[in-house]
Amino acid sequence: MTEKKLAIIATKGTLDWAYPPFILASTASALGYDTQVFFTFYGLQLLRKKLNLKVSPLGNPGMPMPLGMDKWFPVIGTALPGMESVMSAMMRKKMKAKGVATIEELRDLCIEADVKMIACQMTVDLFDFTPSEFIDGIEYGGAATFFEFAGESDICLYV
Amino acid sequence: MTGFDQELDASGLNCPLPILRAKKTLSSMESGKILRIIATDPGSVKDFEAFSKQTGNELLESAEDGGKYMFLLRKG
């Protein structure tokens, strides 16, 4: 059986949207897929050594909130200072209680499973990131680098 | 119940951790050996079936008992 390939583009840098790329990449590796994730724009936040990911209820009417707040709490209230941190802390607590892995844990599992992680050079430069801010072992490349692998992939996802 | 060589308790863990832990444990085992997995994630029932089909580790048994799920995998 030839090895299947999974290519993922990770473009989002929030706590909730950090999950799909790392869950899928780690699981695919466990299933024997050769996996690459290309991090671009806000997805670059997921490569930081020290993660500080947040989730925001603002502009996200689909996000369930405690005490049914998503039904009655005024949207403008979710824009109050500190709200993002409070919601993020609550989300983290809930995830822990439900046995959901942390992003750090999933990312470590991906590294262990030799998932290749590529940082988009253009957006690294755009946002003035320095390689020392990112975890070790990642590579840098552009769109053509992505297609080299993605063009031969069996599954290609944009997150 | 069938015997087993190694056991993995994935109770309290949610998707995809039971699968990832199982994979890790299997990789340290010899071919033909049997791994028993305990999980509480209801999604793990379908996931272990799918894992077995895709990896060639045979799912010998899948059972549920009062919210606990038990799987027997033979390393392929």
gemmi code that builds the backbone of each chain (N, CA, C; Angstrom):
import gemmi

chains = {
    "A": [
        ("MET", (0.851, -1.198, 0.000), (0.000, 0.000, 0.000), (0.887, 1.249, 0.000)),
        ("THR", (0.689, 2.076, -1.019), (1.488, 3.302, -1.038), (0.915, 4.276, -0.007)),
        ("GLU", (1.791, 5.075, 0.526), (1.387, 6.010, 1.566), (0.480, 7.101, 0.993)),
        ("LYS", (-0.631, 7.335, 1.677), (-1.519, 8.417, 1.240), (-0.958, 9.731, 1.735)),
        ("LYS", (-1.401, 10.808, 1.091), (-0.882, 12.126, 1.476), (-2.002, 13.086, 1.822)),
        ("LEU", (-1.780, 13.841, 2.884), (-2.740, 14.872, 3.305), (-2.029, 16.215, 3.341)),
        ("ALA", (-2.610, 17.189, 2.649), (-2.068, 18.548, 2.665), (-3.103, 19.486, 3.281)),
        ("ILE", (-2.655, 20.297, 4.246), (-3.568, 21.226, 4.908), (-2.989, 22.640, 4.845)),
        ("ILE", (-3.874, 23.605, 4.587), (-3.462, 24.998, 4.713), (-4.150, 25.525, 5.960)),
        ("ALA", (-3.380, 26.030, 6.912), (-3.932, 26.574, 8.153), (-3.826, 28.091, 8.108)),
        ("THR", (-4.978, 28.759, 8.102), (-4.963, 30.224, 7.946), (-5.479, 30.978, 9.161)),
        ("LYS", (-5.943, 30.234, 10.170), (-6.578, 30.929, 11.295), (-5.789, 30.795, 12.588)),
        ("GLY", (-5.809, 31.849, 13.369), (-4.986, 31.875, 14.581), (-5.771, 31.991, 15.864)),
        ("THR", (-6.974, 31.416, 15.888), (-7.751, 31.445, 17.128), (-7.739, 30.066, 17.772)),
        ("LEU", (-8.071, 30.025, 19.058), (-8.036, 28.775, 19.818), (-8.934, 27.705, 19.193)),
        ("ASP", (-10.126, 28.090, 18.787), (-11.043, 27.107, 18.212), (-10.552, 26.586, 16.849)),
        ("TRP", (-10.131, 27.504, 16.000), (-9.714, 27.089, 14.659), (-8.304, 26.516, 14.602)),
        ("ALA", (-7.654, 26.473, 15.738), (-6.342, 25.817, 15.793), (-6.539, 24.303, 15.820)),
        ("TYR", (-7.710, 23.871, 16.252), (-7.957, 22.438, 16.395), (-7.989, 21.639, 15.093)),
        ("PRO", (-8.819, 22.054, 14.114), (-8.908, 21.190, 12.922), (-7.570, 20.806, 12.288)),
        ("PRO", (-6.660, 21.749, 12.028), (-5.415, 21.308, 11.388), (-4.619, 20.318, 12.225)),
        ("PHE", (-4.522, 20.564, 13.544), (-3.701, 19.682, 14.380), (-4.380, 18.339, 14.660)),
        ("ILE", (-5.701, 18.352, 14.811), (-6.414, 17.081, 15.019), (-6.286, 16.222, 13.761)),
        ("LEU", (-6.537, 16.842, 12.620), (-6.509, 16.068, 11.375), (-5.099, 15.614, 11.021)),
        ("ALA", (-4.129, 16.478, 11.224), (-2.756, 16.114, 10.885), (-2.246, 14.983, 11.789)),
        ("SER", (-2.534, 15.079, 13.080), (-2.036, 14.044, 13.997), (-2.739, 12.719, 13.733)),
        ("THR", (-4.049, 12.778, 13.492), (-4.795, 11.550, 13.236), (-4.374, 10.921, 11.906)),
        ("ALA", (-4.220, 11.756, 10.894), (-3.795, 11.236, 9.593), (-2.457, 10.518, 9.729)),
        ("SER", (-1.556, 11.102, 10.497), (-0.255, 10.458, 10.702), (-0.419, 9.099, 11.366)),
        ("ALA", (-1.334, 9.043, 12.343), (-1.568, 7.771, 13.037), (-2.132, 6.732, 12.072)),
        ("LEU", (-2.808, 7.202, 11.038), (-3.390, 6.293, 10.053), (-2.406, 5.980, 8.921)),
        ("GLY", (-1.229, 6.544, 9.021), (-0.209, 6.237, 8.037), (-0.075, 7.227, 6.890)),
        ("TYR", (-0.752, 8.360, 7.008), (-0.630, 9.378, 5.955), (0.689, 10.146, 6.099)),
        ("ASP", (1.223, 10.523, 4.976), (2.320, 11.469, 4.947), (1.633, 12.841, 4.960)),
        ("THR", (1.941, 13.669, 5.954), (1.160, 14.892, 6.158), (1.998, 16.158, 6.188)),
        ("GLN", (1.490, 17.173, 5.499), (2.132, 18.497, 5.537), (1.090, 19.558, 5.869)),
        ("VAL", (1.495, 20.520, 6.686), (0.610, 21.644, 6.975), (1.350, 22.929, 6.597)),
        ("PHE", (0.672, 23.736, 5.817), (1.230, 25.013, 5.367), (0.535, 26.112, 6.162)),
        ("PHE", (1.307, 26.836, 6.973), (0.736, 27.880, 7.836), (0.921, 29.238, 7.197)),
        ("THR", (-0.197, 29.929, 7.009), (-0.107, 31.233, 6.386), (-1.001, 32.244, 7.106)),
        ("PHE", (-0.736, 33.501, 6.929), (-1.470, 34.569, 7.617), (-1.611, 34.255, 9.115)),
        ("TYR", (-2.829, 34.301, 9.659), (-2.985, 34.174, 11.118), (-2.667, 32.769, 11.605)),
        ("GLY", (-2.626, 31.839, 10.674), (-2.259, 30.470, 11.027), (-0.839, 30.395, 11.573)),
        ("LEU", (-0.028, 31.406, 11.255), (1.352, 31.432, 11.767), (1.397, 31.485, 13.293)),
        ("GLN", (0.344, 32.007, 13.896), (0.280, 32.061, 15.371), (0.398, 30.654, 15.972)),
        ("LEU", (-0.016, 29.658, 15.199), (-0.019, 28.279, 15.700), (1.389, 27.694, 15.765)),
        ("LEU", (2.341, 28.396, 15.182), (3.720, 27.901, 15.182), (4.566, 28.557, 16.267)),
        ("ARG", (3.986, 29.501, 16.976), (4.749, 30.198, 18.014), (5.172, 29.233, 19.116)),
        ("LYS", (6.380, 29.461, 19.644), (6.870, 28.622, 20.744), (5.892, 28.701, 21.900)),
        ("LYS", (5.561, 29.942, 22.253), (4.635, 30.140, 23.372), (3.283, 30.526, 22.773)),
        ("LEU", (2.353, 29.604, 22.875), (1.038, 29.866, 22.294), (0.189, 30.695, 23.249)),
        ("ASN", (-0.511, 31.656, 22.694), (-1.466, 32.417, 23.503), (-2.708, 32.609, 22.649)),
        ("LEU", (-3.381, 31.504, 22.403), (-4.520, 31.536, 21.491), (-5.802, 31.891, 22.223)),
        ("LYS", (-6.612, 32.657, 21.547), (-7.864, 33.083, 22.165), (-9.044, 32.767, 21.249)),
        ("VAL", (-10.200, 32.763, 21.878), (-11.413, 32.552, 21.116), (-12.290, 33.773, 21.377)),
        ("SER", (-12.986, 34.225, 20.339), (-13.802, 35.414, 20.530), (-15.263, 35.162, 20.177)),
        ("PRO", (-16.172, 35.552, 21.086), (-17.594, 35.416, 20.773), (-18.050, 36.533, 19.823)),
        ("LEU", (-17.218, 37.547, 19.687), (-17.576, 38.697, 18.851), (-17.615, 38.301, 17.374)),
        ("GLY", (-18.732, 38.591, 16.760), (-18.882, 38.242, 15.351), (-19.025, 36.753, 15.122)),
        ("ASN", (-19.358, 36.024, 16.194), (-19.496, 34.578, 16.079), (-20.800, 34.138, 16.756)),
        ("PRO", (-21.935, 34.392, 16.101), (-23.232, 34.084, 16.720), (-23.455, 32.590, 16.941)),
        ("GLY", (-22.621, 31.769, 16.323), (-22.796, 30.320, 16.480), (-22.103, 29.758, 17.695)),
        ("MET", (-21.386, 30.618, 18.429), (-20.616, 30.094, 19.565), (-21.504, 29.964, 20.810)),
        ("PRO", (-21.697, 28.725, 21.291), (-22.499, 28.555, 22.500), (-21.790, 29.189, 23.686)),
        ("MET", (-22.539, 29.874, 24.541), (-21.928, 30.489, 25.719), (-22.634, 29.972, 26.968)),
        ("PRO", (-21.938, 30.029, 28.113), (-22.560, 29.528, 29.335), (-23.809, 30.337, 29.699)),
        ("LEU", (-24.711, 29.738, 30.426), (-25.953, 30.367, 30.892), (-26.811, 30.866, 29.731)),
        ("GLY", (-26.621, 30.258, 28.562), (-27.405, 30.672, 27.395), (-27.145, 32.106, 26.995)),
        ("MET", (-25.975, 32.614, 27.367), (-25.648, 34.022, 27.085), (-25.701, 34.370, 25.605)),
        ("ASP", (-25.457, 33.342, 24.774), (-25.494, 33.596, 23.334), (-26.901, 34.027, 22.899)),
        ("LYS", (-27.917, 33.737, 23.742), (-29.297, 34.099, 23.394), (-29.644, 35.516, 23.863)),
        ("TRP", (-29.203, 35.881, 25.073), (-29.672, 37.151, 25.641), (-28.590, 38.211, 25.835)),
        ("PHE", (-27.347, 37.811, 25.882), (-26.291, 38.789, 26.158), (-26.075, 39.673, 24.932)),
        ("PRO", (-26.131, 41.022, 25.114), (-25.987, 41.890, 23.942), (-24.625, 41.725, 23.263)),
        ("VAL", (-24.642, 41.702, 21.951), (-23.416, 41.485, 21.173), (-22.341, 42.487, 21.560)),
        ("ILE", (-22.755, 43.741, 21.793), (-21.766, 44.780, 22.115), (-21.023, 44.446, 23.418)),
        ("GLY", (-21.701, 43.726, 24.287), (-21.077, 43.324, 25.554), (-19.885, 42.415, 25.332)),
        ("THR", (-19.916, 41.643, 24.254), (-18.814, 40.720, 23.992), (-17.563, 41.463, 23.519)),
        ("ALA", (-17.752, 42.771, 23.225), (-16.612, 43.584, 22.786), (-15.946, 44.292, 23.962)),
        ("LEU", (-16.480, 44.124, 25.167), (-15.904, 44.800, 26.338), (-14.480, 44.325, 26.595)),
        ("PRO", (-13.644, 45.234, 27.126), (-12.260, 44.834, 27.421), (-12.236, 43.637, 28.376)),
        ("GLY", (-11.384, 42.698, 28.076), (-11.231, 41.538, 28.955), (-12.161, 40.386, 28.625)),
        ("MET", (-13.170, 40.681, 27.830), (-14.170, 39.662, 27.511), (-13.537, 38.474, 26.789)),
        ("GLU", (-12.641, 38.795, 25.848), (-11.986, 37.757, 25.055), (-11.187, 36.813, 25.958)),
        ("SER", (-10.460, 37.407, 26.904), (-9.650, 36.579, 27.805), (-10.539, 35.718, 28.693)),
        ("VAL", (-11.632, 36.294, 29.166), (-12.545, 35.547, 30.028), (-13.144, 34.372, 29.253)),
        ("MET", (-13.618, 34.658, 28.039), (-14.229, 33.596, 27.235), (-13.208, 32.512, 26.889)),
        ("SER", (-11.977, 32.944, 26.603), (-10.934, 31.976, 26.250), (-10.612, 31.071, 27.432)),
        ("ALA", (-10.555, 31.681, 28.624), (-10.262, 30.899, 29.828), (-11.386, 29.899, 30.088)),
        ("MET", (-12.621, 30.331, 29.857), (-13.764, 29.441, 30.068), (-13.741, 28.284, 29.072)),
        ("MET", (-13.390, 28.611, 27.853), (-13.327, 27.578, 26.801), (-12.256, 26.545, 27.154)),
        ("ARG", (-11.091, 27.048, 27.584), (-9.986, 26.153, 27.953), (-10.404, 25.217, 29.093)),
        ("LYS", (-11.107, 25.792, 30.068), (-11.547, 25.025, 31.225), (-12.520, 23.928, 30.788)),
        ("LYS", (-13.425, 24.308, 29.914), (-14.420, 23.348, 29.430), (-13.739, 22.220, 28.652)),
        ("MET", (-12.791, 22.596, 27.816), (-12.089, 21.591, 27.029), (-11.353, 20.611, 27.928)),
        ("LYS", (-10.726, 21.151, 28.972), (-9.981, 20.301, 29.896), (-10.939, 19.333, 30.586)),
        ("ALA", (-12.090, 19.873, 31.021), (-13.075, 19.045, 31.712), (-13.597, 17.931, 30.813)),
        ("LYS", (-13.646, 18.189, 29.519), (-14.184, 17.196, 28.579), (-13.117, 16.282, 28.008)),
        ("GLY", (-11.897, 16.423, 28.486), (-10.829, 15.535, 27.999), (-10.359, 15.853, 26.596)),
        ("VAL", (-10.572, 17.100, 26.162), (-10.095, 17.508, 24.837), (-8.619, 17.898, 24.985)),
        ("ALA", (-7.816, 17.443, 24.072), (-6.378, 17.729, 24.134), (-6.126, 19.231, 24.018)),
        ("THR", (-5.008, 19.681, 24.577), (-4.633, 21.081, 24.371), (-3.970, 21.180, 22.995)),
        ("ILE", (-3.913, 22.394, 22.471), (-3.270, 22.596, 21.174), (-1.783, 22.236, 21.269)),
        ("GLU", (-1.174, 22.576, 22.391), (0.244, 22.247, 22.597), (0.472, 20.741, 22.476)),
        ("GLU", (-0.441, 19.996, 23.108), (-0.342, 18.535, 23.112), (-0.479, 17.980, 21.686)),
        ("LEU", (-1.484, 18.474, 20.962), (-1.705, 17.987, 19.596), (-0.546, 18.367, 18.684)),
        ("ARG", (-0.028, 19.566, 18.914), (1.090, 20.016, 18.085), (2.321, 19.148, 18.357)),
        ("ASP", (2.557, 18.837, 19.632), (3.681, 17.952, 19.974), (3.517, 16.583, 19.316)),
        ("LEU", (2.278, 16.087, 19.314), (2.026, 14.788, 18.687), (2.303, 14.840, 17.183)),
        ("CYS", (1.990, 15.985, 16.583), (2.259, 16.156, 15.153), (3.767, 16.150, 14.894)),
        ("ILE", (4.498, 16.838, 15.760), (5.953, 16.910, 15.605), (6.548, 15.507, 15.753)),
        ("GLU", (6.063, 14.807, 16.777), (6.521, 13.437, 17.041), (6.256, 12.529, 15.840)),
        ("ALA", (5.124, 12.772, 15.165), (4.717, 11.929, 14.040), (5.304, 12.410, 12.717)),
        ("ASP", (6.255, 13.341, 12.813), (6.932, 13.851, 11.611), (6.013, 14.547, 10.619)),
        ("VAL", (4.999, 15.219, 11.137), (4.178, 16.050, 10.251), (5.063, 17.222, 9.840)),
        ("LYS", (5.131, 17.455, 8.543), (5.980, 18.541, 8.069), (5.207, 19.857, 8.163)),
        ("MET", (5.800, 20.829, 8.837), (5.133, 22.111, 8.996), (5.908, 23.181, 8.244)),
        ("ILE", (5.175, 23.892, 7.408), (5.814, 24.919, 6.592), (5.203, 26.282, 6.891)),
        ("ALA", (6.054, 27.248, 7.204), (5.582, 28.612, 7.434), (5.670, 29.374, 6.123)),
        ("CYS", (4.615, 30.088, 5.808), (4.583, 30.878, 4.576), (5.546, 32.059, 4.719)),
        ("GLN", (6.582, 32.038, 3.900), (7.638, 33.057, 4.001), (7.084, 34.477, 3.809)),
        ("MET", (6.178, 34.626, 2.862), (5.642, 35.955, 2.567), (4.933, 36.549, 3.788)),
        ("THR", (4.097, 35.746, 4.455), (3.373, 36.303, 5.604), (4.264, 36.412, 6.849)),
        ("VAL", (5.298, 35.581, 6.925), (6.270, 35.732, 8.017), (6.907, 37.119, 7.903)),
        ("ASP", (7.286, 37.473, 6.674), (7.884, 38.790, 6.435), (6.870, 39.915, 6.624)),
        ("LEU", (5.662, 39.680, 6.127), (4.606, 40.683, 6.219), (4.341, 41.109, 7.655)),
        ("PHE", (4.283, 40.129, 8.560), (3.971, 40.433, 9.958), (5.225, 40.603, 10.821)),
        ("ASP", (6.384, 40.678, 10.178), (7.652, 40.852, 10.895), (7.898, 39.794, 11.971)),
        ("PHE", (7.529, 38.575, 11.676), (7.851, 37.487, 12.609), (9.325, 37.152, 12.430)),
        ("THR", (9.959, 36.655, 13.497), (11.325, 36.160, 13.361), (11.321, 34.663, 13.664)),
        ("PRO", (12.158, 33.916, 12.947), (12.169, 32.456, 13.132), (12.351, 32.038, 14.593)),
        ("SER", (13.007, 32.859, 15.400), (13.218, 32.469, 16.802), (11.912, 32.438, 17.589)),
        ("GLU", (10.864, 33.067, 17.053), (9.560, 33.042, 17.738), (8.849, 31.724, 17.512)),
        ("PHE", (9.278, 31.027, 16.467), (8.596, 29.781, 16.103), (9.289, 28.548, 16.662)),
        ("ILE", (8.522, 27.464, 16.721), (9.078, 26.197, 17.186), (10.158, 25.727, 16.207)),
        ("ASP", (11.038, 24.874, 16.708), (12.116, 24.358, 15.862), (11.581, 23.313, 14.885)),
        ("GLY", (12.330, 23.108, 13.851), (12.018, 22.015, 12.925), (11.054, 22.365, 11.814)),
        ("ILE", (10.609, 23.625, 11.775), (9.695, 23.974, 10.688), (10.495, 24.441, 9.474)),
        ("GLU", (9.822, 24.450, 8.337), (10.475, 24.925, 7.123), (9.763, 26.173, 6.629)),
        ("TYR", (10.421, 26.861, 5.734), (9.831, 28.072, 5.173), (9.685, 27.912, 3.678)),
        ("GLY", (8.567, 28.421, 3.156), (8.375, 28.281, 1.721), (7.207, 29.108, 1.237)),
        ("GLY", (6.974, 29.041, -0.050), (5.888, 29.805, -0.645), (4.865, 28.903, -1.309)),
        ("ALA", (4.023, 29.530, -2.113), (2.925, 28.809, -2.749), (3.426, 27.625, -3.578)),
        ("ALA", (4.506, 27.830, -4.295), (5.015, 26.745, -5.145), (5.460, 25.552, -4.303)),
        ("THR", (6.052, 25.865, -3.128), (6.470, 24.799, -2.205), (5.258, 23.978, -1.781)),
        ("PHE", (4.169, 24.701, -1.490), (2.948, 24.010, -1.074), (2.453, 23.071, -2.173)),
        ("PHE", (2.432, 23.582, -3.405), (1.891, 22.769, -4.503), (2.736, 21.546, -4.815)),
        ("GLU", (4.012, 21.613, -4.521), (4.882, 20.478, -4.788), (4.350, 19.239, -4.071)),
        ("PHE", (3.895, 19.452, -2.835), (3.345, 18.336, -2.053), (1.842, 18.177, -2.317)),
        ("ALA", (1.117, 19.299, -2.279), (-0.346, 19.259, -2.405), (-0.786, 18.677, -3.744)),
        ("GLY", (0.008, 18.929, -4.775), (-0.339, 18.427, -6.107), (-0.379, 16.917, -6.174)),
        ("GLU", (0.299, 16.271, -5.245), (0.308, 14.820, -5.236), (-0.475, 14.250, -4.069)),
        ("SER", (-1.203, 15.134, -3.377), (-1.910, 14.668, -2.187), (-3.216, 13.985, -2.551)),
        ("ASP", (-3.694, 13.149, -1.616), (-4.981, 12.478, -1.803), (-6.091, 13.342, -1.225)),
        ("ILE", (-5.740, 14.084, -0.176), (-6.704, 14.971, 0.467), (-6.026, 16.319, 0.662)),
        ("CYS", (-6.760, 17.380, 0.328), (-6.202, 18.709, 0.484), (-7.255, 19.602, 1.146)),
        ("LEU", (-6.908, 20.161, 2.286), (-7.883, 20.933, 3.052), (-7.417, 22.357, 3.330)),
        ("TYR", (-8.361, 23.249, 3.290), (-8.086, 24.652, 3.604), (-8.840, 24.997, 4.875)),
        ("VAL", (-8.095, 25.339, 5.923), (-8.744, 25.669, 7.198), (-8.480, 27.122, 7.540)),
    ],
    "B": [
        ("MET", (-13.704, -13.770, 27.909), (-13.046, -12.669, 27.179), (-11.668, -13.098, 26.661)),
        ("THR", (-11.344, -12.587, 25.515), (-10.041, -12.890, 24.926), (-8.932, -12.276, 25.780)),
        ("GLY", (-7.810, -12.921, 25.828), (-6.694, -12.368, 26.578), (-6.043, -11.229, 25.824)),
        ("PHE", (-5.188, -10.507, 26.530), (-4.480, -9.413, 25.859), (-3.079, -9.284, 26.428)),
        ("ASP", (-2.211, -8.624, 25.675), (-0.814, -8.503, 26.083), (-0.514, -7.182, 26.770)),
        ("GLN", (-1.269, -6.165, 26.355), (-1.016, -4.839, 26.916), (-2.331, -4.101, 27.039)),
        ("GLU", (-2.394, -3.169, 27.984), (-3.636, -2.433, 28.166), (-3.386, -0.932, 28.136)),
        ("LEU", (-4.365, -0.218, 27.560), (-4.283, 1.241, 27.497), (-5.585, 1.804, 28.032)),
        ("ASP", (-5.472, 2.634, 29.072), (-6.673, 3.262, 29.613), (-6.783, 4.676, 29.049)),
        ("ALA", (-7.738, 4.849, 28.141), (-7.940, 6.174, 27.529), (-9.218, 6.804, 28.075)),
        ("SER", (-9.596, 6.411, 29.288), (-10.809, 6.964, 29.892), (-10.678, 8.466, 30.090)),
        ("GLY", (-11.751, 9.175, 29.798), (-11.761, 10.622, 29.993), (-11.163, 11.395, 28.838)),
        ("LEU", (-10.504, 10.713, 27.933), (-9.885, 11.393, 26.788), (-10.869, 11.483, 25.625)),
        ("ASN", (-10.777, 12.594, 24.923), (-11.673, 12.814, 23.797), (-10.923, 12.758, 22.468)),
        ("CYS", (-11.686, 12.676, 21.396), (-11.140, 12.594, 20.037), (-10.089, 13.659, 19.784)),
        ("PRO", (-8.963, 13.387, 19.185), (-8.524, 12.094, 18.658), (-7.567, 11.356, 19.596)),
        ("LEU", (-7.533, 11.749, 20.881), (-6.514, 11.181, 21.779), (-6.558, 9.659, 21.955)),
        ("PRO", (-7.750, 9.033, 22.101), (-7.717, 7.573, 22.248), (-7.019, 6.885, 21.066)),
        ("ILE", (-7.290, 7.371, 19.862), (-6.665, 6.788, 18.667), (-5.153, 7.035, 18.668)),
        ("LEU", (-4.774, 8.268, 18.992), (-3.343, 8.605, 18.965), (-2.561, 7.830, 20.018)),
        ("ARG", (-3.163, 7.677, 21.209), (-2.496, 6.907, 22.266), (-2.404, 5.433, 21.869)),
        ("ALA", (-3.475, 4.947, 21.244), (-3.480, 3.546, 20.819), (-2.388, 3.306, 19.781)),
        ("LYS", (-2.294, 4.227, 18.846), (-1.275, 4.112, 17.794), (0.127, 4.078, 18.411)),
        ("LYS", (0.320, 4.961, 19.370), (1.628, 5.049, 20.026), (1.950, 3.742, 20.760)),
        ("THR", (0.962, 3.237, 21.482), (1.181, 1.993, 22.224), (1.446, 0.834, 21.262)),
        ("LEU", (0.656, 0.776, 20.190), (0.836, -0.308, 19.208), (2.235, -0.294, 18.600)),
        ("SER", (2.759, 0.918, 18.389), (4.060, 0.989, 17.725), (5.179, 0.422, 18.594)),
        ("SER", (4.908, 0.292, 19.901), (5.938, -0.291, 20.763), (5.710, -1.795, 20.956)),
        ("MET", (4.663, -2.316, 20.295), (4.335, -3.735, 20.452), (4.761, -4.552, 19.231)),
        ("GLU", (4.900, -5.826, 19.458), (5.260, -6.710, 18.343), (4.015, -7.124, 17.575)),
        ("SER", (4.212, -7.417, 16.304), (3.128, -7.864, 15.444), (2.463, -9.120, 16.023)),
        ("GLY", (1.113, -9.108, 16.009), (0.394, -10.279, 16.519), (-0.035, -10.141, 17.970)),
        ("LYS", (0.596, -9.184, 18.679), (0.253, -8.981, 20.091), (-1.081, -8.239, 20.180)),
        ("ILE", (-1.759, -8.410, 21.287), (-3.097, -7.821, 21.432), (-3.123, -6.684, 22.461)),
        ("LEU", (-3.724, -5.588, 22.024), (-3.843, -4.414, 22.892), (-5.301, -4.241, 23.299)),
        ("ARG", (-5.514, -4.063, 24.585), (-6.857, -3.809, 25.090), (-6.940, -2.322, 25.421)),
        ("ILE", (-7.989, -1.688, 24.908), (-8.151, -0.254, 25.132), (-9.473, 0.000, 25.843)),
        ("ILE", (-9.405, 0.832, 26.872), (-10.622, 1.251, 27.573), (-10.816, 2.731, 27.254)),
        ("ALA", (-12.019, 3.102, 26.849), (-12.289, 4.507, 26.533), (-13.677, 4.896, 27.015)),
        ("THR", (-13.897, 6.193, 27.150), (-15.226, 6.670, 27.534), (-15.830, 7.545, 26.442)),
        ("ASP", (-15.069, 7.815, 25.405), (-15.556, 8.642, 24.304), (-16.442, 7.787, 23.385)),
        ("PRO", (-17.745, 8.112, 23.303), (-18.645, 7.301, 22.466), (-18.221, 7.296, 20.997)),
        ("GLY", (-17.551, 8.352, 20.577), (-17.087, 8.437, 19.191), (-16.003, 7.419, 18.880)),
        ("SER", (-15.389, 6.876, 19.930), (-14.274, 5.953, 19.712), (-14.725, 4.633, 19.090)),
        ("VAL", (-16.024, 4.303, 19.228), (-16.522, 3.044, 18.664), (-16.317, 3.032, 17.145)),
        ("LYS", (-16.820, 4.077, 16.501), (-16.652, 4.179, 15.038), (-15.193, 4.419, 14.681)),
        ("ASP", (-14.524, 5.224, 15.499), (-13.143, 5.581, 15.186), (-12.206, 4.382, 15.227)),
        ("PHE", (-12.407, 3.482, 16.184), (-11.516, 2.316, 16.230), (-11.788, 1.355, 15.072)),
        ("GLU", (-13.070, 1.312, 14.641), (-13.386, 0.511, 13.444), (-12.621, 1.073, 12.247)),
        ("ALA", (-12.708, 2.395, 12.103), (-12.060, 3.068, 10.967), (-10.540, 2.944, 11.060)),
        ("PHE", (-10.021, 3.079, 12.269), (-8.581, 2.962, 12.494), (-8.108, 1.565, 12.077)),
        ("SER", (-8.863, 0.565, 12.494), (-8.523, -0.816, 12.181), (-8.493, -1.056, 10.674)),
        ("LYS", (-9.540, -0.568, 9.983), (-9.628, -0.758, 8.535), (-8.464, -0.097, 7.800)),
        ("GLN", (-8.069, 1.061, 8.289), (-7.057, 1.813, 7.555), (-5.626, 1.450, 7.909)),
        ("THR", (-5.434, 0.808, 9.053), (-4.062, 0.534, 9.468), (-3.693, -0.950, 9.438)),
        ("GLY", (-4.701, -1.812, 9.255), (-4.389, -3.233, 9.216), (-4.154, -3.860, 10.586)),
        ("ASN", (-4.524, -3.121, 11.634), (-4.520, -3.707, 12.974), (-5.943, -4.223, 13.202)),
        ("GLU", (-6.062, -5.521, 13.370), (-7.400, -6.111, 13.404), (-8.150, -5.809, 14.702)),
        ("LEU", (-9.412, -5.382, 14.533), (-10.272, -5.123, 15.695), (-10.967, -6.435, 16.036)),
        ("LEU", (-10.522, -7.069, 17.123), (-11.043, -8.383, 17.476), (-12.351, -8.276, 18.237)),
        ("GLU", (-12.468, -7.203, 19.005), (-13.650, -7.066, 19.836), (-13.932, -5.605, 20.121)),
        ("SER", (-15.224, -5.269, 20.166), (-15.644, -3.919, 20.523), (-16.871, -4.064, 21.401)),
        ("ALA", (-16.765, -3.619, 22.635), (-17.877, -3.823, 23.557), (-18.135, -2.586, 24.408)),
        ("GLU", (-19.357, -2.474, 24.899), (-19.704, -1.348, 25.757), (-20.271, -1.877, 27.061)),
        ("ASP", (-19.895, -1.236, 28.145), (-20.439, -1.648, 29.431), (-20.583, -0.431, 30.321)),
        ("GLY", (-21.791, 0.018, 30.491), (-22.095, 1.151, 31.375), (-21.273, 2.394, 31.080)),
        ("GLY", (-21.253, 2.801, 29.818), (-20.548, 4.034, 29.457), (-19.053, 3.865, 29.247)),
        ("LYS", (-18.578, 2.637, 29.421), (-17.157, 2.354, 29.141), (-17.085, 1.514, 27.876)),
        ("TYR", (-16.128, 1.837, 27.062), (-15.964, 1.083, 25.818), (-14.664, 0.309, 25.886)),
        ("MET", (-14.715, -0.910, 25.360), (-13.535, -1.757, 25.415), (-13.241, -2.271, 24.001)),
        ("PHE", (-12.003, -2.168, 23.607), (-11.607, -2.625, 22.277), (-10.403, -3.542, 22.383)),
        ("LEU", (-10.401, -4.546, 21.532), (-9.231, -5.410, 21.443), (-8.665, -5.291, 20.031)),
        ("LEU", (-7.441, -4.868, 19.949), (-6.785, -4.709, 18.645), (-5.592, -5.648, 18.573)),
        ("ARG", (-5.506, -6.352, 17.449), (-4.318, -7.180, 17.251), (-3.378, -6.445, 16.301)),
        ("LYS", (-2.188, -6.236, 16.757), (-1.244, -5.498, 15.916), (-0.955, -6.242, 14.612)),
        ("GLY", (-1.097, -5.502, 13.495), (-0.894, -6.101, 12.175), (0.561, -6.106, 11.760)),
    ],
}
model = gemmi.Model(1)
for chain_id, residues in chains.items():
    chain = gemmi.Chain(chain_id)
    for i, (resn, *xyz) in enumerate(residues, 1):
        res = gemmi.Residue()
        res.name, res.seqid = resn, gemmi.SeqId(i, " ")
        for name, pos in zip(("N", "CA", "C"), xyz):
            atom = gemmi.Atom()
            atom.name, atom.element = name, gemmi.Element(name[0])
            atom.pos, atom.b_iso = gemmi.Position(*pos), 0.0
            res.add_atom(atom)
        chain.add_residue(res)
    model.add_chain(chain)
structure = gemmi.Structure()
structure.add_model(model)
structure.setup_entities()
